[in-house]
């Protein structure tokens, strides 16, 4: 898995590619934590369109980052258009805890 922070339209966007699982959690956690601290009070976008596997621990790391962002007055938004992964986010209730959008452009332009 790779996770890279970039700025698109003035907004921090973390592009994640590969598998989010127990082996890759520390890297994802570090990138998310850094983004929350560097962009206090802002909206952080996590683009999961390059992710083909995300286990429960990965969902937990994303939920934890969303909680830290909210505590700092910000928000974490996930982008996911992939059918199976998007269905999993709905099935687990993840999309009731964190906003899931269909494109980075829809988040950046709002």
N, CA, C and O atoms as a MOPAC input file, in Angstrom:
PM7 MOZYME 1SCF
protein

 N      0.83100 1    -1.17400 1     0.00000 1
 C      0.00000 1     0.00000 1     0.00000 1
 C      0.87700 1     1.23900 1     0.00000 1
 O      1.91000 1     1.29000 1     0.66800 1
 N      0.45000 1     2.22900 1    -0.75500 1
 C      1.06300 1     3.54600 1    -0.67900 1
 C     -0.02700 1     4.54800 1    -0.32600 1
 O     -1.17500 1     4.40800 1    -0.74700 1
 N      0.33800 1     5.53700 1     0.43300 1
 C     -0.57900 1     6.61000 1     0.80900 1
 C      0.19700 1     7.90700 1     0.71600 1
 O      1.18200 1     8.10800 1     1.42700 1
 N     -0.25700 1     8.78800 1    -0.16900 1
 C      0.46400 1    10.04800 1    -0.38700 1
 C     -0.47000 1    11.23300 1    -0.18100 1
 O     -1.60700 1    11.25600 1    -0.65300 1
 N      0.05200 1    12.20500 1     0.53600 1
 C     -0.69500 1    13.43600 1     0.78000 1
 C     -0.33200 1    14.45600 1    -0.28700 1
 O      0.84400 1    14.74000 1    -0.51400 1
 N     -1.34900 1    15.00200 1    -0.93700 1
 C     -1.13900 1    16.08700 1    -1.89000 1
 C     -2.20500 1    17.14900 1    -1.64200 1
 O     -3.16200 1    16.91900 1    -0.90300 1
 N     -2.03400 1    18.29200 1    -2.25400 1
 C     -3.00300 1    19.38000 1    -2.12000 1
 C     -3.66300 1    19.57000 1    -3.47600 1
 O     -2.98800 1    19.79700 1    -4.48000 1
 N     -4.98300 1    19.47400 1    -3.49900 1
 C     -5.75300 1    19.64900 1    -4.73400 1
 C     -6.77800 1    20.74600 1    -4.46800 1
 O     -7.61000 1    20.61900 1    -3.56900 1
 N     -6.71900 1    21.81200 1    -5.24200 1
 C     -7.64000 1    22.92500 1    -5.03400 1
 C     -7.56400 1    23.49100 1    -3.62700 1
 O     -8.56700 1    23.93600 1    -3.07000 1
 N     -6.36600 1    23.47000 1    -3.05800 1
 C     -6.17800 1    23.98600 1    -1.71000 1
 C     -6.58100 1    23.03000 1    -0.60600 1
 O     -6.49300 1    23.37200 1     0.57300 1
 N     -7.02000 1    21.84000 1    -0.97000 1
 C     -7.51800 1    20.87200 1     0.01100 1
 C     -6.58300 1    19.65900 1     0.10400 1
 O     -6.13200 1    19.14200 1    -0.91900 1
 N     -6.29400 1    19.20500 1     1.33400 1
 C     -5.44800 1    18.01900 1     1.47800 1
 C     -6.19200 1    16.75800 1     1.01300 1
 O     -7.31900 1    16.49200 1     1.42900 1
 N     -5.53000 1    15.99900 1     0.14600 1
 C     -6.10300 1    14.75500 1    -0.36800 1
 C     -5.06100 1    13.65700 1    -0.18700 1
 O     -3.92400 1    13.78600 1    -0.64100 1
 N     -5.45900 1    12.57800 1     0.47800 1
 C     -4.58600 1    11.42600 1     0.65500 1
 C     -5.03400 1    10.36100 1    -0.33700 1
 O     -6.13000 1     9.81300 1    -0.21700 1
 N     -4.19400 1    10.07300 1    -1.30400 1
 C     -4.47400 1     9.02900 1    -2.27700 1
 C     -3.89700 1     7.71800 1    -1.77800 1
 O     -2.69700 1     7.61700 1    -1.52600 1
 N     -4.74700 1     6.71900 1    -1.63600 1
 C     -4.31900 1     5.41500 1    -1.13000 1
 C     -4.43100 1     4.39600 1    -2.25800 1
 O     -5.44400 1     4.33700 1    -2.95400 1
 N     -3.37600 1     3.59200 1    -2.43400 1
 C     -3.34700 1     2.58500 1    -3.48700 1
 C     -2.87400 1     1.26400 1    -2.89000 1
 O     -1.90100 1     1.22600 1    -2.13700 1
 N     -3.57300 1     0.18000 1    -3.23400 1
 C     -3.15000 1    -1.15100 1    -2.78700 1
 C     -4.08800 1    -1.74400 1    -1.76900 1
 O     -5.29900 1    -1.52800 1    -1.81400 1
 N     -3.51100 1    -2.50000 1    -0.84100 1
 C     -4.29200 1    -3.18700 1     0.18600 1
 C     -4.11000 1    -2.50800 1     1.53500 1
 O     -2.99200 1    -2.20400 1     1.95200 1
 N     -5.22900 1    -2.27700 1     2.20500 1
 C     -5.18300 1    -1.77500 1     3.57700 1
 C     -5.45700 1    -2.97900 1     4.46600 1
 O     -6.57700 1    -3.48800 1     4.52000 1
 N     -4.41700 1    -3.42300 1     5.16000 1
 C     -4.54800 1    -4.58100 1     6.03500 1
 C     -3.60400 1    -4.40400 1     7.22300 1
 O     -2.98200 1    -3.35300 1     7.37700 1
 N     -3.50400 1    -5.41300 1     8.04000 1
 C     -2.70400 1    -5.32100 1     9.25500 1
 C     -1.26100 1    -4.89500 1     8.97900 1
 O     -0.66500 1    -4.16200 1     9.76900 1
 N     -0.71100 1    -5.34800 1     7.87600 1
 C      0.68400 1    -5.03000 1     7.55800 1
 C      0.88400 1    -3.57200 1     7.15600 1
 O      1.96600 1    -3.02000 1     7.35500 1
 N     -0.14200 1    -2.94400 1     6.59400 1
 C      0.00800 1    -1.57900 1     6.08500 1
 C     -0.60200 1    -0.52300 1     7.00400 1
 O     -0.51100 1     0.67200 1     6.72100 1
 N     -1.22000 1    -0.95400 1     8.10100 1
 C     -1.87800 1     0.00100 1     9.00300 1
 C     -0.94600 1     1.07200 1     9.56500 1
 O     -1.34000 1     2.23700 1     9.61300 1
 N      0.27300 1     0.73100 1     9.99300 1
 C      1.13300 1     1.79600 1    10.54900 1
 C      1.39000 1     2.93000 1     9.55700 1
 O      1.37600 1     4.10200 1     9.93400 1
 N      1.62100 1     2.58700 1     8.30700 1
 C      1.87300 1     3.62200 1     7.30000 1
 C      0.63600 1     4.49100 1     7.10100 1
 O      0.74500 1     5.71700 1     7.05600 1
 N     -0.53600 1     3.87400 1     6.98100 1
 C     -1.77200 1     4.63700 1     6.80500 1
 C     -2.03200 1     5.52000 1     8.02200 1
 O     -2.38300 1     6.69100 1     7.88100 1
 N     -1.86200 1     4.96200 1     9.20300 1
 C     -2.06400 1     5.72300 1    10.43700 1
 C     -1.15700 1     6.94400 1    10.48200 1
 O     -1.60200 1     8.03400 1    10.84100 1
 N      0.11800 1     6.77200 1    10.12000 1
 C      1.07100 1     7.88800 1    10.13800 1
 C      0.66900 1     8.99400 1     9.17000 1
 O      0.71400 1    10.17200 1     9.52400 1
 N      0.28200 1     8.63100 1     7.96400 1
 C     -0.11500 1     9.63500 1     6.96700 1
 C     -1.36500 1    10.37800 1     7.42900 1
 O     -1.43600 1    11.60200 1     7.31700 1
 N     -2.34400 1     9.64900 1     7.94600 1
 C     -3.58700 1    10.28100 1     8.41600 1
 C     -3.31800 1    11.20100 1     9.60300 1
 O     -3.83600 1    12.31700 1     9.65400 1
 N     -2.52400 1    10.74300 1    10.54200 1
 C     -2.21600 1    11.55600 1    11.72400 1
 C     -1.49400 1    12.84300 1    11.32700 1
 O     -1.81900 1    13.92400 1    11.81700 1
 N     -0.51600 1    12.71300 1    10.43900 1
 C      0.21100 1    13.90400 1     9.96900 1
 C     -0.73800 1    14.88900 1     9.28600 1
 O     -0.65800 1    16.09600 1     9.51800 1
 N     -1.63200 1    14.37600 1     8.44700 1
 C     -2.56700 1    15.24600 1     7.73100 1
 C     -3.49100 1    15.98500 1     8.70000 1
 O     -3.73900 1    17.17900 1     8.53600 1
 N     -3.99600 1    15.27800 1     9.70400 1
 C     -4.88600 1    15.91800 1    10.68300 1
 C     -4.14400 1    17.02300 1    11.42400 1
 O     -4.69300 1    18.10400 1    11.63500 1
 N     -2.90100 1    16.76200 1    11.81900 1
 C     -2.12800 1    17.76300 1    12.57000 1
 C     -1.70100 1    18.94300 1    11.69800 1
 O     -1.64500 1    20.07600 1    12.17600 1
 N     -1.40100 1    18.69000 1    10.43500 1
 C     -0.96800 1    19.77400 1     9.55300 1
 C     -2.12400 1    20.62900 1     9.04100 1
 O     -1.91300 1    21.76000 1     8.60600 1
 N     -3.33300 1    20.10000 1     9.09000 1
 C     -4.49700 1    20.80700 1     8.53400 1
 C     -5.61100 1    20.88800 1     9.57600 1
 O     -6.75900 1    20.53500 1     9.30300 1
 N     -5.25900 1    21.35400 1    10.76500 1
 C     -6.22000 1    21.44900 1    11.86000 1
 C     -7.44700 1    22.25200 1    11.44900 1
 O     -7.33400 1    23.34700 1    10.89700 1
 N     -8.60400 1    21.69900 1    11.72300 1
 C     -9.85100 1    22.39300 1    11.43300 1
 C    -10.30800 1    22.30300 1     9.99400 1
 O    -11.36400 1    22.83400 1     9.65100 1
 N     -9.54300 1    21.64700 1     9.14900 1
 C     -9.90500 1    21.55400 1     7.73300 1
 C    -10.50400 1    20.20300 1     7.38000 1
 O    -10.55000 1    19.28600 1     8.20100 1
 N    -10.95700 1    20.10300 1     6.14700 1
 C    -11.47800 1    18.84500 1     5.63300 1
 C    -10.34800 1    18.10100 1     4.94600 1
 O     -9.65000 1    18.65600 1     4.09700 1
 N    -10.17400 1    16.84200 1     5.32000 1
 C     -9.16100 1    15.98200 1     4.72300 1
 C     -9.88900 1    14.92800 1     3.90400 1
 O    -10.80100 1    14.26300 1     4.39500 1
 N     -9.48000 1    14.78600 1     2.65800 1
 C    -10.09300 1    13.82300 1     1.74600 1
 C     -9.18900 1    12.60000 1     1.65900 1
 O     -7.98200 1    12.72400 1     1.45100 1
 N     -9.78400 1    11.41200 1     1.82100 1
 C     -9.04600 1    10.16800 1     1.66000 1
 C     -9.63500 1     9.45600 1     0.45100 1
 O    -10.77800 1     8.99900 1     0.47600 1
 N     -8.83600 1     9.37000 1    -0.60900 1
 C     -9.27700 1     8.76300 1    -1.86500 1
 C     -8.93200 1     7.27500 1    -1.85500 1
 O     -7.76500 1     6.89500 1    -1.94300 1
 N     -9.97300 1     6.43600 1    -1.74500 1
 C     -9.79000 1     4.99100 1    -1.68700 1
 C    -10.00400 1     4.31500 1    -3.04600 1
 O    -10.07800 1     3.08800 1    -3.11300 1
 N    -10.10200 1     5.08400 1    -4.11200 1
 C    -10.36300 1     4.47100 1    -5.42000 1
 C     -9.25400 1     3.52400 1    -5.87400 1
 O     -9.50600 1     2.65800 1    -6.71200 1
 N     -8.04800 1     3.65800 1    -5.35300 1
 C     -6.97000 1     2.74900 1    -5.71000 1
 C     -6.83700 1     1.55800 1    -4.77900 1
 O     -5.90700 1     0.76200 1    -4.91400 1
 N     -7.76500 1     1.42900 1    -3.83300 1
 C     -7.71500 1     0.34900 1    -2.84700 1
 C     -8.57200 1    -0.81600 1    -3.32300 1
 O     -9.73100 1    -0.62800 1    -3.69600 1
 N     -8.00400 1    -2.02000 1    -3.31200 1
 C     -8.79100 1    -3.18200 1    -3.70800 1
 C     -9.11100 1    -4.08900 1    -2.53500 1
 O     -9.94600 1    -4.98400 1    -2.67000 1
 N     -8.47100 1    -3.88700 1    -1.38100 1
 C     -8.77300 1    -4.64100 1    -0.16600 1
 C     -8.65200 1    -3.69300 1     1.01700 1
 O     -7.67000 1    -2.96100 1     1.14000 1
 N     -9.66600 1    -3.71200 1     1.89400 1
 C     -9.61200 1    -2.93300 1     3.13700 1
 C    -10.25400 1    -3.77200 1     4.23000 1
 O    -11.46400 1    -3.99600 1     4.22000 1
 N     -9.43600 1    -4.23900 1     5.17700 1
 C     -9.99000 1    -5.08100 1     6.24000 1
 C    -10.59300 1    -4.22200 1     7.35000 1
 O    -10.55400 1    -2.99200 1     7.29500 1
 N    -11.15200 1    -4.89600 1     8.36000 1
 C    -11.81800 1    -4.18800 1     9.45600 1
 C    -10.86100 1    -3.27200 1    10.21500 1
 O    -11.24900 1    -2.18600 1    10.64500 1
 N     -9.62400 1    -3.70300 1    10.37700 1
 C     -8.64400 1    -2.86100 1    11.07000 1
 C     -8.39200 1    -1.57100 1    10.28800 1
 O     -8.20600 1    -0.50900 1    10.88200 1
 N     -8.38600 1    -1.66500 1     8.96100 1
 C     -8.23000 1    -0.47800 1     8.12000 1
 C     -9.37900 1     0.48800 1     8.29300 1
 O     -9.18200 1     1.70000 1     8.37400 1
 N    -10.59200 1    -0.06100 1     8.34800 1
 C    -11.76500 1     0.79600 1     8.58300 1
 C    -11.64700 1     1.47400 1     9.94400 1
 O    -12.02300 1     2.63500 1    10.10200 1
 N    -11.12300 1     0.74100 1    10.92200 1
 C    -10.93600 1     1.30700 1    12.25600 1
 C     -9.94600 1     2.46200 1    12.26800 1
 O    -10.15800 1     3.45500 1    12.96200 1
 N     -8.86400 1     2.33800 1    11.50200 1
 C     -7.87600 1     3.41700 1    11.41800 1
 C     -8.51300 1     4.65500 1    10.79100 1
 O     -8.28100 1     5.77400 1    11.25000 1
 N     -9.30900 1     4.45900 1     9.75200 1
 C     -9.99600 1     5.59300 1     9.11300 1
 C    -10.98400 1     6.24300 1    10.08500 1
 O    -11.06500 1     7.46800 1    10.16200 1
 N    -11.72800 1     5.42800 1    10.81900 1
 C    -12.67800 1     5.97600 1    11.80200 1
 C    -11.95200 1     6.74800 1    12.90000 1
 O    -12.41300 1     7.80800 1    13.32600 1
 N    -10.82200 1     6.21900 1    13.35800 1
 C    -10.03300 1     6.91300 1    14.37500 1
 C     -9.52600 1     8.25500 1    13.88100 1
 O     -9.55700 1     9.24400 1    14.61300 1
 N     -9.06200 1     8.29200 1    12.64400 1
 C     -8.58900 1     9.55100 1    12.06500 1
 C     -9.72700 1    10.55200 1    11.93700 1
 O     -9.53800 1    11.74700 1    12.16300 1
 N    -10.90800 1    10.06300 1    11.57500 1
 C    -12.07300 1    10.95200 1    11.47600 1
 C    -12.40100 1    11.54600 1    12.84400 1
 O    -12.74100 1    12.72400 1    12.95100 1
 N    -12.29700 1    10.73000 1    13.87900 1
 C    -12.54100 1    11.22600 1    15.23300 1
 C    -11.53500 1    12.29600 1    15.64100 1
 O    -11.90300 1    13.30500 1    16.24300 1
 N    -10.26200 1    12.07000 1    15.31100 1
 C     -9.23100 1    13.06600 1    15.63700 1
 C     -9.45200 1    14.35700 1    14.85300 1
 O     -9.25400 1    15.45300 1    15.37900 1
 N     -9.86400 1    14.22000 1    13.58800 1
 C    -10.14100 1    15.41300 1    12.77700 1
 C    -11.30300 1    16.20100 1    13.37900 1
 O    -11.24200 1    17.42800 1    13.45600 1
 N    -12.34900 1    15.51600 1    13.80000 1
 C    -13.50700 1    16.20300 1    14.40500 1
 C    -13.12200 1    16.89100 1    15.69900 1
 O    -13.55900 1    18.01200 1    15.96100 1
 N    -12.30300 1    16.22700 1    16.51900 1
 C    -11.84900 1    16.84400 1    17.77000 1
 C    -11.07400 1    18.13400 1    17.51400 1
 O    -11.07300 1    19.04300 1    18.34400 1
 N    -10.42300 1    18.20300 1    16.37300 1
 C     -9.64400 1    19.39000 1    16.00400 1
 C    -10.48000 1    20.39900 1    15.21900 1
 O     -9.94400 1    21.38200 1    14.70700 1
 N    -11.79200 1    20.16200 1    15.12200 1
 C    -12.67800 1    21.08700 1    14.42300 1
 C    -12.77000 1    20.86400 1    12.93600 1
 O    -13.31000 1    21.70700 1    12.21900 1
 N    -12.25600 1    19.74900 1    12.45300 1
 C    -12.27300 1    19.45400 1    11.02600 1
 C    -13.13900 1    18.26400 1    10.68300 1
 O    -14.04600 1    17.89200 1    11.42800 1
 N    -12.84200 1    17.67800 1     9.54300 1
 C    -13.62700 1    16.55000 1     9.05900 1
 C    -12.74600 1    15.68200 1     8.16000 1
 O    -11.80800 1    16.16600 1     7.52700 1
 N    -13.06500 1    14.40300 1     8.12100 1
 C    -12.41900 1    13.48800 1     7.19000 1
 C    -13.51400 1    12.94400 1     6.27300 1
 O    -14.54300 1    12.45500 1     6.74000 1
 N    -13.28300 1    13.03400 1     4.97800 1
 C    -14.23700 1    12.57800 1     3.96700 1
 C    -13.54900 1    11.51700 1     3.12400 1
 O    -12.38400 1    11.66900 1     2.75600 1
 N    -14.26500 1    10.44600 1     2.81900 1
 C    -13.72000 1     9.36300 1     2.00900 1
 C    -14.31500 1     9.43700 1     0.60900 1
 O    -15.50100 1     9.72000 1     0.43900 1
 N    -13.47800 1     9.17900 1    -0.38700 1
 C    -13.93600 1     9.05400 1    -1.76900 1
 C    -13.79700 1     7.59000 1    -2.16800 1
 O    -12.72600 1     6.99700 1    -2.03400 1
 N    -14.90000 1     7.01200 1    -2.66400 1
 C    -14.87900 1     5.61700 1    -3.07500 1
 C    -15.94300 1     5.38600 1    -4.13400 1
 O    -17.13500 1     5.54500 1    -3.87200 1
 N    -15.50900 1     5.00900 1    -5.33100 1
 C    -16.46200 1     4.69800 1    -6.39600 1
 C    -16.52400 1     3.21100 1    -6.67900 1
 O    -17.44500 1     2.75400 1    -7.35500 1
 N    -15.55800 1     2.43900 1    -6.17500 1
 C    -15.49400 1     1.00300 1    -6.41700 1
 C    -16.71600 1     0.29800 1    -5.83400 1
 O    -17.01600 1     0.45300 1    -4.65000 1
 N    -17.41500 1    -0.46800 1    -6.65000 1
 C    -18.63000 1    -1.14400 1    -6.22800 1
 C    -18.48300 1    -2.02700 1    -4.99700 1
 O    -19.17800 1    -1.79900 1    -4.00700 1
 N    -17.58900 1    -3.04300 1    -5.02000 1
 C    -17.47200 1    -3.92600 1    -3.85800 1
 C    -17.02300 1    -3.20300 1    -2.58500 1
 O    -17.57500 1    -3.44800 1    -1.51200 1
 N    -16.03400 1    -2.32100 1    -2.69000 1
 C    -15.57700 1    -1.60600 1    -1.50400 1
 C    -16.64700 1    -0.63500 1    -1.01900 1
 O    -16.88400 1    -0.52500 1     0.18400 1
 N    -17.28100 1     0.05700 1    -1.92700 1
 C    -18.35200 1     0.99400 1    -1.53000 1
 C    -19.50200 1     0.24200 1    -0.85900 1
 O    -20.06300 1     0.71500 1     0.12900 1
 N    -19.85000 1    -0.92200 1    -1.39300 1
 C    -20.89400 1    -1.74700 1    -0.76900 1
 C    -20.48000 1    -2.17500 1     0.63500 1
 O    -21.30800 1    -2.21200 1     1.54500 1
 N    -19.21600 1    -2.49200 1     0.80800 1
 C    -18.72200 1    -2.88300 1     2.13500 1
 C    -18.83300 1    -1.72600 1     3.11300 1
 O    -19.19700 1    -1.91800 1     4.27300 1
 N    -18.51900 1    -0.52500 1     2.64200 1
 C    -18.63200 1     0.64900 1     3.51300 1
 C    -20.07800 1     0.85600 1     3.95400 1
 O    -20.33000 1     1.25300 1     5.09200 1
 N    -21.01800 1     0.59100 1     3.06800 1
 C    -22.44100 1     0.71800 1     3.41100 1
 C    -22.87200 1    -0.42500 1     4.33700 1
 O    -23.58000 1    -0.20100 1     5.31900 1
 N    -22.44800 1    -1.63000 1     4.02300 1
 C    -22.85400 1    -2.81300 1     4.79200 1
 C    -22.36400 1    -2.74300 1     6.23800 1
 O    -23.06400 1    -3.18400 1     7.14900 1
 N    -21.18200 1    -2.19900 1     6.45400 1
 C    -20.61600 1    -2.11800 1     7.80100 1
 C    -21.11500 1    -0.90100 1     8.58300 1
 O    -20.87600 1    -0.80000 1     9.78600 1
 N    -21.80400 1     0.01700 1     7.91100 1
 C    -22.25900 1     1.23600 1     8.56700 1
 C    -21.20900 1     2.33800 1     8.57300 1
 O    -21.43500 1     3.41000 1     9.13600 1
 N    -20.06600 1     2.08200 1     7.95200 1
 C    -18.99300 1     3.06600 1     7.86800 1
 C    -19.49300 1     4.37100 1     7.26900 1
 O    -19.11900 1     5.45500 1     7.71700 1
 N    -20.34800 1     4.25700 1     6.24100 1
 C    -20.83400 1     5.46300 1     5.55100 1
 C    -21.83600 1     6.26800 1     6.37200 1
 O    -22.23500 1     7.35800 1     5.96200 1
 N    -22.24600 1     5.74600 1     7.52400 1
 C    -23.08700 1     6.53300 1     8.42700 1
 C    -22.22600 1     7.33300 1     9.41100 1
 O    -22.68500 1     8.31200 1     9.99900 1
 N    -20.98500 1     6.90300 1     9.57700 1
 C    -20.06900 1     7.58800 1    10.49200 1
 C    -19.19800 1     8.61200 1     9.77400 1
 O    -18.83500 1     9.64100 1    10.34500 1
 N    -18.86300 1     8.32100 1     8.51200 1
 C    -17.99700 1     9.18300 1     7.71500 1
 C    -18.65800 1     9.39400 1     6.35900 1
 O    -19.17900 1     8.45300 1     5.76000 1
 N    -18.63400 1    10.62700 1     5.88300 1
 C    -19.18700 1    10.93500 1     4.56300 1
 C    -18.38000 1    10.22500 1     3.49200 1
 O    -17.15200 1    10.29800 1     3.48000 1
 N    -19.08300 1     9.52600 1     2.57800 1
 C    -18.44000 1     8.84300 1     1.45800 1
 C    -18.95600 1     9.48500 1     0.17500 1
 O    -20.15200 1     9.44400 1    -0.11200 1
 N    -18.04200 1    10.08000 1    -0.59400 1
 C    -18.39400 1    10.72500 1    -1.85900 1
 C    -17.89500 1     9.89100 1    -3.02900 1
 O    -17.10600 1     8.96000 1    -2.86000 1
 N    -18.37500 1    10.24500 1    -4.22200 1
 C    -18.02200 1     9.48700 1    -5.41500 1
 C    -16.84200 1    10.05600 1    -6.19200 1
 O    -16.34200 1     9.40400 1    -7.10800 1
 N    -16.38800 1    11.25700 1    -5.84600 1
 C    -15.23700 1    11.81500 1    -6.55200 1
 C    -14.53000 1    12.85800 1    -5.70400 1
 O    -15.13900 1    13.52800 1    -4.87000 1
 N    -13.23800 1    12.97800 1    -5.93800 1
 C    -12.46400 1    14.00600 1    -5.26000 1
 C    -12.96700 1    15.37900 1    -5.70100 1
 O    -13.05900 1    16.29800 1    -4.88600 1
 N    -13.29100 1    15.52300 1    -6.98200 1
 C    -13.75700 1    16.81200 1    -7.51000 1
 C    -15.00000 1    17.30500 1    -6.78100 1
 O    -15.13500 1    18.50600 1    -6.54500 1
 N    -15.90900 1    16.40400 1    -6.42000 1
 C    -17.13600 1    16.82500 1    -5.73400 1
 C    -16.84600 1    17.35400 1    -4.34100 1
 O    -17.58500 1    18.20300 1    -3.84200 1
 N    -15.80000 1    16.87800 1    -3.70900 1
 C    -15.43400 1    17.35000 1    -2.36900 1
 C    -14.64300 1    18.64700 1    -2.47200 1
 O    -14.90400 1    19.59700 1    -1.73300 1
 N    -13.69300 1    18.68900 1    -3.37200 1
 C    -12.81000 1    19.85000 1    -3.52000 1
 C    -13.57500 1    21.07900 1    -3.99400 1
 O    -13.27600 1    22.19700 1    -3.57500 1
 N    -14.56900 1    20.87400 1    -4.87300 1
 C    -15.30800 1    22.00500 1    -5.42800 1
 C    -16.39300 1    22.52900 1    -4.50300 1
 O    -16.94400 1    23.60200 1    -4.74900 1
 N    -16.71300 1    21.78700 1    -3.43300 1
 C    -17.80800 1    22.25600 1    -2.55400 1
 C    -17.33100 1    23.16700 1    -1.46400 1
 O    -18.13200 1    23.63500 1    -0.65500 1

